Amino acid sequence: MQKLATSNHSATTAIGQRLMILEALKAGPKTSDELRCMGAYSSNSRIAELRKAGHEIITNFVDTFDRDGYRRRLALYQLEGEPC
């Protein structure tokens, strides 16, 4: 697997998205929608890659409602520490 990322990687690359997600999770838990709004459209894949790199990321599911009143279930990701 490639390095996680360096600051010169764009958020459009998988490496850049992993770095962006990791930095966001260091600030606190984020939903899949929040990560998508930040530009990580394949957040579940990037989370899996971060886990493979040794980061302990917990996933919980939260129920929410969209603007039309339909129930949605979102992943809520939480970073549990530094890589092993």
C-alpha positions, 0 to 999 in steps of 0.5 A: 500500500502507498504511504498514507499521505503528505501535505502535497497530495490533493484531496482528489487522490485516495492518498489525499482523502486518507490524510483529510479524513484522518485529520478530520477524525483527530478533531472528533467523530464524523459522519459519512455525510460530513466526510462527503461534504469535505470531498471524500466521496468514497469514505468507506473505502478510505476508512478501510484503507486507514484501518489496514494501515493500523488506525483504529477507527470505530464505526457506529450507525446513527439514524437521521432524517433528510430534508424530505423527512425520510429516515437515513442511516449514516456511518459515524466514524471515530478515531480511537488512537494512533496506529499500532 
